[in-house]
Amino acid sequence: MRRKTLDLLLNYVGALLTVMLLVAGSGLIVGYSFTSSQVKSQLLEQKVFFPKQGQNDYQDLVKAHETSLAGQQVLTGSQAQVFANDIIGVDTAVIANGKTYAQLSAAAPLSNQTELVFRGDTLRGLLLNAYAFGFIGVIALYAAIASFALALLMLILTLLGVRHYRQGDPADVV
């Protein structure tokens, strides 16, 4: 095989990989944008706010070292995780004396305690789902950045290959 033929083939492969990485990065950006906007819009509709200083649950934020969130509306996946685990999780554990909803409902299915724990665990689960999807969106963002960086590297290597192709001797054999 002639050297120029190999160089030309590698240049085509490099150009194809560059385009594929750009398309993948664009798709990942769209995925990140969609996931982030869906998480935010779903949390916005729920109107969940962190307790303000002086409210009962504020001490949960103090214990979790998250007092900077006091009074803010829950709008991101990471905020949803903090609210779910450090406020709702703490409250339902206190209400249920450490028991799960399944244990409470087996013992006293129609009690106020069981109903409160059910509601708390349900909201906690919904918020943790928002956290999970928000986290997936962040992973998509980092993957998009990596894809664009690799596309840039591939473009540079392809351009160097084109330069090498033009400078090569047509008589060279690999």
PyRosetta script that sets phi, psi and omega in degrees:
from pyrosetta import init, pose_from_sequence

init()
pose = pose_from_sequence("MRRKTLDLLLNYVGALLTVMLLVAGSGLIVGYSFTSSQVKSQLLEQKVFFPKQGQNDYQDLVKAHETSLAGQQVLTGSQAQVFANDIIGVDTAVIANGKTYAQLSAAAPLSNQTELVFRGDTLRGLLLNAYAFGFIGVIALYAAIASFALALLMLILTLLGVRHYRQGDPADVV")
pose.set_psi(1, 135.3)
pose.set_omega(1, 178.9)
pose.set_phi(2, -73.1)
pose.set_psi(2, 148.5)
pose.set_omega(2, -178.7)
pose.set_phi(3, -60.9)
pose.set_psi(3, -41.4)
pose.set_omega(3, -179.0)
pose.set_phi(4, -64.4)
pose.set_psi(4, -34.9)
pose.set_omega(4, 178.6)
pose.set_phi(5, -66.7)
pose.set_psi(5, -43.7)
pose.set_omega(5, 177.7)
pose.set_phi(6, -63.1)
pose.set_psi(6, -44.0)
pose.set_omega(6, 178.4)
pose.set_phi(7, -60.9)
pose.set_psi(7, -42.6)
pose.set_omega(7, 179.7)
pose.set_phi(8, -64.1)
pose.set_psi(8, -43.3)
pose.set_omega(8, 178.2)
pose.set_phi(9, -61.5)
pose.set_psi(9, -45.3)
pose.set_omega(9, 178.8)
pose.set_phi(10, -65.1)
pose.set_psi(10, -34.5)
pose.set_omega(10, 176.8)
pose.set_phi(11, -65.3)
pose.set_psi(11, -41.0)
pose.set_omega(11, 177.1)
pose.set_phi(12, -64.5)
pose.set_psi(12, -42.7)
pose.set_omega(12, 178.2)
pose.set_phi(13, -63.3)
pose.set_psi(13, -42.7)
pose.set_omega(13, 178.1)
pose.set_phi(14, -62.0)
pose.set_psi(14, -42.2)
pose.set_omega(14, 178.4)
pose.set_phi(15, -65.4)
pose.set_psi(15, -41.2)
pose.set_omega(15, 178.1)
pose.set_phi(16, -63.0)
pose.set_psi(16, -43.9)
pose.set_omega(16, 178.1)
pose.set_phi(17, -64.1)
pose.set_psi(17, -37.9)
pose.set_omega(17, 177.9)
pose.set_phi(18, -61.3)
pose.set_psi(18, -47.1)
pose.set_omega(18, 179.8)
pose.set_phi(19, -63.6)
pose.set_psi(19, -42.9)
pose.set_omega(19, 179.7)
pose.set_phi(20, -62.4)
pose.set_psi(20, -41.0)
pose.set_omega(20, 179.0)
pose.set_phi(21, -67.0)
pose.set_psi(21, -37.2)
pose.set_omega(21, 176.8)
pose.set_phi(22, -65.8)
pose.set_psi(22, -41.7)
pose.set_omega(22, 178.2)
pose.set_phi(23, -65.5)
pose.set_psi(23, -43.5)
pose.set_omega(23, 178.6)
pose.set_phi(24, -62.4)
pose.set_psi(24, -44.7)
pose.set_omega(24, 178.6)
pose.set_phi(25, -61.5)
pose.set_psi(25, -40.2)
pose.set_omega(25, 177.9)
pose.set_phi(26, -64.1)
pose.set_psi(26, -43.1)
pose.set_omega(26, 177.4)
pose.set_phi(27, -62.9)
pose.set_psi(27, -38.9)
pose.set_omega(27, 178.6)
pose.set_phi(28, -67.5)
pose.set_psi(28, -36.9)
pose.set_omega(28, 176.5)
pose.set_phi(29, -64.1)
pose.set_psi(29, -42.4)
pose.set_omega(29, 177.6)
pose.set_phi(30, -61.6)
pose.set_psi(30, -43.0)
pose.set_omega(30, 178.4)
pose.set_phi(31, -61.7)
pose.set_psi(31, -43.5)
pose.set_omega(31, 177.8)
pose.set_phi(32, -62.5)
pose.set_psi(32, -46.4)
pose.set_omega(32, -178.5)
pose.set_phi(33, -62.2)
pose.set_psi(33, -45.5)
pose.set_omega(33, 179.7)
pose.set_phi(34, -62.2)
pose.set_psi(34, -48.1)
pose.set_omega(34, -178.3)
pose.set_phi(35, -61.9)
pose.set_psi(35, -45.9)
pose.set_omega(35, -179.2)
pose.set_phi(36, -62.9)
pose.set_psi(36, -43.6)
pose.set_omega(36, -178.8)
pose.set_phi(37, -68.6)
pose.set_psi(37, -36.1)
pose.set_omega(37, 178.5)
pose.set_phi(38, -67.2)
pose.set_psi(38, -43.7)
pose.set_omega(38, 178.7)
pose.set_phi(39, -60.9)
pose.set_psi(39, -46.9)
pose.set_omega(39, -178.5)
pose.set_phi(40, -63.7)
pose.set_psi(40, -45.0)
pose.set_omega(40, -177.8)
pose.set_phi(41, -66.8)
pose.set_psi(41, -37.6)
pose.set_omega(41, 178.4)
pose.set_phi(42, -67.7)
pose.set_psi(42, -42.1)
pose.set_omega(42, 179.1)
pose.set_phi(43, -70.3)
pose.set_psi(43, -34.5)
pose.set_omega(43, 178.0)
pose.set_phi(44, -60.3)
pose.set_psi(44, -41.4)
pose.set_omega(44, 180.0)
pose.set_phi(45, -65.0)
pose.set_psi(45, -29.9)
pose.set_omega(45, -177.0)
pose.set_phi(46, -75.4)
pose.set_psi(46, -21.0)
pose.set_omega(46, 178.1)
pose.set_phi(47, 53.8)
pose.set_psi(47, 49.0)
pose.set_omega(47, 178.0)
pose.set_phi(48, -94.8)
pose.set_psi(48, 128.0)
pose.set_omega(48, -179.6)
pose.set_phi(49, -122.2)
pose.set_psi(49, 144.1)
pose.set_omega(49, 172.4)
pose.set_phi(50, -68.9)
pose.set_psi(50, 148.6)
pose.set_omega(50, 179.5)
pose.set_phi(51, -66.9)
pose.set_psi(51, 148.5)
pose.set_omega(51, 176.5)
pose.set_phi(52, -87.4)
pose.set_psi(52, 164.3)
pose.set_omega(52, 177.9)
pose.set_phi(53, -59.0)
pose.set_psi(53, 132.7)
pose.set_omega(53, -178.5)
pose.set_phi(54, 100.0)
pose.set_psi(54, -18.5)
pose.set_omega(54, 176.7)
pose.set_phi(55, -80.3)
pose.set_psi(55, 160.1)
pose.set_omega(55, -175.1)
pose.set_phi(56, -54.5)
pose.set_psi(56, -47.7)
pose.set_omega(56, -174.4)
pose.set_phi(57, -80.0)
pose.set_psi(57, -1.1)
pose.set_omega(57, -179.3)
pose.set_phi(58, -59.6)
pose.set_psi(58, -33.9)
pose.set_omega(58, 179.9)
pose.set_phi(59, -62.5)
pose.set_psi(59, -29.8)
pose.set_omega(59, 176.0)
pose.set_phi(60, -63.7)
pose.set_psi(60, -38.1)
pose.set_omega(60, 176.8)
pose.set_phi(61, -68.1)
pose.set_psi(61, -36.7)
pose.set_omega(61, 178.0)
pose.set_phi(62, -62.8)
pose.set_psi(62, -46.9)
pose.set_omega(62, 179.9)
pose.set_phi(63, -62.8)
pose.set_psi(63, -33.6)
pose.set_omega(63, -179.1)
pose.set_phi(64, -87.2)
pose.set_psi(64, 1.6)
pose.set_omega(64, -178.1)
pose.set_phi(65, 57.4)
pose.set_psi(65, 40.1)
pose.set_omega(65, -177.8)
pose.set_phi(66, -123.4)
pose.set_psi(66, 33.1)
pose.set_omega(66, -176.4)
pose.set_phi(67, -65.4)
pose.set_psi(67, -18.3)
pose.set_omega(67, 178.4)
pose.set_phi(68, -65.9)
pose.set_psi(68, -16.9)
pose.set_omega(68, 179.9)
pose.set_phi(69, -88.5)
pose.set_psi(69, -5.8)
pose.set_omega(69, -175.1)
pose.set_phi(70, -54.2)
pose.set_psi(70, 128.0)
pose.set_omega(70, 176.9)
pose.set_phi(71, 83.4)
pose.set_psi(71, -11.3)
pose.set_omega(71, -178.5)
pose.set_phi(72, -79.3)
pose.set_psi(72, 153.2)
pose.set_omega(72, 174.0)
pose.set_phi(73, -81.9)
pose.set_psi(73, 143.3)
pose.set_omega(73, 178.5)
pose.set_phi(74, -76.8)
pose.set_psi(74, 112.8)
pose.set_omega(74, -175.7)
pose.set_phi(75, -129.3)
pose.set_psi(75, -10.7)
pose.set_omega(75, -178.9)
pose.set_phi(76, -122.7)
pose.set_psi(76, 164.0)
pose.set_omega(76, 179.1)
pose.set_phi(77, -62.5)
pose.set_psi(77, -40.3)
pose.set_omega(77, -179.5)
pose.set_phi(78, -68.3)
pose.set_psi(78, -35.9)
pose.set_omega(78, 174.9)
pose.set_phi(79, -66.1)
pose.set_psi(79, -38.0)
pose.set_omega(79, 178.4)
pose.set_phi(80, -62.8)
pose.set_psi(80, -38.3)
pose.set_omega(80, 178.5)
pose.set_phi(81, -64.8)
pose.set_psi(81, -44.5)
pose.set_omega(81, 179.3)
pose.set_phi(82, -61.2)
pose.set_psi(82, -46.9)
pose.set_omega(82, -178.9)
pose.set_phi(83, -63.4)
pose.set_psi(83, -44.1)
pose.set_omega(83, -177.7)
pose.set_phi(84, -63.7)
pose.set_psi(84, -47.5)
pose.set_omega(84, -174.7)
pose.set_phi(85, -83.8)
pose.set_psi(85, -41.6)
pose.set_omega(85, -171.8)
pose.set_phi(86, -93.2)
pose.set_psi(86, -11.2)
pose.set_omega(86, 176.2)
pose.set_phi(87, -117.5)
pose.set_psi(87, -61.8)
pose.set_omega(87, -177.7)
pose.set_phi(88, -66.2)
pose.set_psi(88, -45.1)
pose.set_omega(88, -179.9)
pose.set_phi(89, -59.0)
pose.set_psi(89, -42.0)
pose.set_omega(89, 178.8)
pose.set_phi(90, -66.7)
pose.set_psi(90, -45.1)
pose.set_omega(90, -178.2)
pose.set_phi(91, -64.2)
pose.set_psi(91, -45.0)
pose.set_omega(91, -179.0)
pose.set_phi(92, -68.1)
pose.set_psi(92, -32.3)
pose.set_omega(92, 176.4)
pose.set_phi(93, -65.0)
pose.set_psi(93, -38.9)
pose.set_omega(93, 178.2)
pose.set_phi(94, -68.7)
pose.set_psi(94, -45.8)
pose.set_omega(94, -179.1)
pose.set_phi(95, -61.2)
pose.set_psi(95, -40.5)
pose.set_omega(95, -174.2)
pose.set_phi(96, -92.8)
pose.set_psi(96, 3.0)
pose.set_omega(96, -176.8)
pose.set_phi(97, 54.3)
pose.set_psi(97, 39.2)
pose.set_omega(97, 177.4)
pose.set_phi(98, 83.2)
pose.set_psi(98, -1.5)
pose.set_omega(98, 180.0)
pose.set_phi(99, -86.3)
pose.set_psi(99, 158.5)
pose.set_omega(99, 176.2)
pose.set_phi(100, -87.0)
pose.set_psi(100, 168.8)
pose.set_omega(100, 177.1)
pose.set_phi(101, -60.7)
pose.set_psi(101, -40.4)
pose.set_omega(101, -178.7)
pose.set_phi(102, -61.6)
pose.set_psi(102, -40.6)
pose.set_omega(102, 179.2)
pose.set_phi(103, -67.1)
pose.set_psi(103, -41.8)
pose.set_omega(103, -179.9)
pose.set_phi(104, -66.3)
pose.set_psi(104, -43.8)
pose.set_omega(104, -176.9)
pose.set_phi(105, -69.4)
pose.set_psi(105, -27.1)
pose.set_omega(105, 176.8)
pose.set_phi(106, -71.0)
pose.set_psi(106, -35.0)
pose.set_omega(106, -177.9)
pose.set_phi(107, -82.2)
pose.set_psi(107, -45.1)
pose.set_omega(107, -177.7)
pose.set_phi(108, -144.6)
pose.set_psi(108, 84.0)
pose.set_omega(108, -171.7)
pose.set_phi(109, -62.5)
pose.set_psi(109, -25.7)
pose.set_omega(109, -174.5)
pose.set_phi(110, -112.6)
pose.set_psi(110, 22.3)
pose.set_omega(110, -177.8)
pose.set_phi(111, -83.8)
pose.set_psi(111, 158.9)
pose.set_omega(111, 176.5)
pose.set_phi(112, -62.9)
pose.set_psi(112, -37.6)
pose.set_omega(112, 179.3)
pose.set_phi(113, -60.2)
pose.set_psi(113, -45.2)
pose.set_omega(113, -179.9)
pose.set_phi(114, -63.6)
pose.set_psi(114, -41.8)
pose.set_omega(114, 179.9)
pose.set_phi(115, -65.1)
pose.set_psi(115, -42.7)
pose.set_omega(115, 179.0)
pose.set_phi(116, -63.3)
pose.set_psi(116, -42.4)
pose.set_omega(116, 179.8)
pose.set_phi(117, -67.2)
pose.set_psi(117, -39.1)
pose.set_omega(117, 177.4)
pose.set_phi(118, -60.3)
pose.set_psi(118, -48.7)
pose.set_omega(118, 179.9)
pose.set_phi(119, -62.0)
pose.set_psi(119, -44.2)
pose.set_omega(119, 179.4)
pose.set_phi(120, -63.3)
pose.set_psi(120, -45.5)
pose.set_omega(120, 179.6)
pose.set_phi(121, -65.6)
pose.set_psi(121, -34.0)
pose.set_omega(121, 178.3)
pose.set_phi(122, -66.1)
pose.set_psi(122, -48.9)
pose.set_omega(122, 178.8)
pose.set_phi(123, -63.8)
pose.set_psi(123, -38.9)
pose.set_omega(123, 178.2)
pose.set_phi(124, -60.5)
pose.set_psi(124, -44.2)
pose.set_omega(124, 178.8)
pose.set_phi(125, -62.9)
pose.set_psi(125, -41.0)
pose.set_omega(125, 179.0)
pose.set_phi(126, -64.7)
pose.set_psi(126, -41.7)
pose.set_omega(126, 179.1)
pose.set_phi(127, -67.2)
pose.set_psi(127, -37.8)
pose.set_omega(127, 178.4)
pose.set_phi(128, -69.2)
pose.set_psi(128, -29.7)
pose.set_omega(128, 172.3)
pose.set_phi(129, -65.7)
pose.set_psi(129, -40.1)
pose.set_omega(129, 176.4)
pose.set_phi(130, -62.4)
pose.set_psi(130, -40.2)
pose.set_omega(130, 176.7)
pose.set_phi(131, -61.5)
pose.set_psi(131, -44.9)
pose.set_omega(131, -178.5)
pose.set_phi(132, -61.3)
pose.set_psi(132, -46.0)
pose.set_omega(132, 179.7)
pose.set_phi(133, -68.7)
pose.set_psi(133, -35.9)
pose.set_omega(133, 175.1)
pose.set_phi(134, -62.5)
pose.set_psi(134, -39.2)
pose.set_omega(134, 178.7)
pose.set_phi(135, -66.3)
pose.set_psi(135, -40.9)
pose.set_omega(135, 176.6)
pose.set_phi(136, -61.2)
pose.set_psi(136, -39.7)
pose.set_omega(136, 177.6)
pose.set_phi(137, -62.9)
pose.set_psi(137, -40.3)
pose.set_omega(137, 178.3)
pose.set_phi(138, -64.9)
pose.set_psi(138, -40.6)
pose.set_omega(138, 176.7)
pose.set_phi(139, -61.3)
pose.set_psi(139, -41.0)
pose.set_omega(139, 178.0)
pose.set_phi(140, -62.4)
pose.set_psi(140, -38.3)
pose.set_omega(140, 178.4)
pose.set_phi(141, -63.7)
pose.set_psi(141, -47.5)
pose.set_omega(141, 179.5)
pose.set_phi(142, -64.1)
pose.set_psi(142, -37.9)
pose.set_omega(142, 177.4)
pose.set_phi(143, -65.7)
pose.set_psi(143, -36.8)
pose.set_omega(143, 177.6)
pose.set_phi(144, -65.0)
pose.set_psi(144, -43.4)
pose.set_omega(144, 178.5)
pose.set_phi(145, -61.7)
pose.set_psi(145, -44.2)
pose.set_omega(145, 178.3)
pose.set_phi(146, -63.0)
pose.set_psi(146, -40.3)
pose.set_omega(146, -180.0)
pose.set_phi(147, -63.9)
pose.set_psi(147, -43.3)
pose.set_omega(147, 178.5)
pose.set_phi(148, -66.9)
pose.set_psi(148, -38.6)
pose.set_omega(148, 177.7)
pose.set_phi(149, -64.1)
pose.set_psi(149, -42.8)
pose.set_omega(149, 177.9)
pose.set_phi(150, -66.8)
pose.set_psi(150, -35.8)
pose.set_omega(150, 176.8)
pose.set_phi(151, -63.6)
pose.set_psi(151, -40.2)
pose.set_omega(151, 177.8)
pose.set_phi(152, -64.1)
pose.set_psi(152, -45.2)
pose.set_omega(152, 177.8)
pose.set_phi(153, -60.7)
pose.set_psi(153, -44.1)
pose.set_omega(153, 179.3)
pose.set_phi(154, -64.0)
pose.set_psi(154, -38.4)
pose.set_omega(154, 178.0)
pose.set_phi(155, -63.2)
pose.set_psi(155, -44.5)
pose.set_omega(155, 178.6)
pose.set_phi(156, -61.3)
pose.set_psi(156, -46.3)
pose.set_omega(156, 179.5)
pose.set_phi(157, -63.5)
pose.set_psi(157, -38.2)
pose.set_omega(157, 178.7)
pose.set_phi(158, -66.2)
pose.set_psi(158, -42.5)
pose.set_omega(158, 178.1)
pose.set_phi(159, -64.6)
pose.set_psi(159, -38.2)
pose.set_omega(159, 174.8)
pose.set_phi(160, -64.2)
pose.set_psi(160, -37.3)
pose.set_omega(160, 176.8)
pose.set_phi(161, -64.5)
pose.set_psi(161, -39.2)
pose.set_omega(161, 177.7)
pose.set_phi(162, -63.5)
pose.set_psi(162, -42.3)
pose.set_omega(162, 177.7)
pose.set_phi(163, -61.9)
pose.set_psi(163, -43.4)
pose.set_omega(163, 178.8)
pose.set_phi(164, -63.6)
pose.set_psi(164, -38.9)
pose.set_omega(164, 179.2)
pose.set_phi(165, -60.6)
pose.set_psi(165, -43.3)
pose.set_omega(165, -177.7)
pose.set_phi(166, -70.2)
pose.set_psi(166, -29.4)
pose.set_omega(166, -177.9)
pose.set_phi(167, -89.0)
pose.set_psi(167, -13.5)
pose.set_omega(167, -175.3)
pose.set_phi(168, -68.7)
pose.set_psi(168, 154.4)
pose.set_omega(168, 178.1)
pose.set_phi(169, -86.8)
pose.set_psi(169, 124.5)
pose.set_omega(169, -177.9)
pose.set_phi(170, -61.7)
pose.set_psi(170, -18.3)
pose.set_omega(170, -177.2)
pose.set_phi(171, -86.7)
pose.set_psi(171, -12.2)
pose.set_omega(171, -179.1)
pose.set_phi(172, -64.0)
pose.set_psi(172, 140.1)
pose.set_omega(172, 178.6)
pose.set_phi(173, -121.5)
pose.set_psi(173, 139.4)
pose.set_omega(173, 179.7)
pose.set_phi(174, -85.2)
pose.dump_pdb("model.pdb")
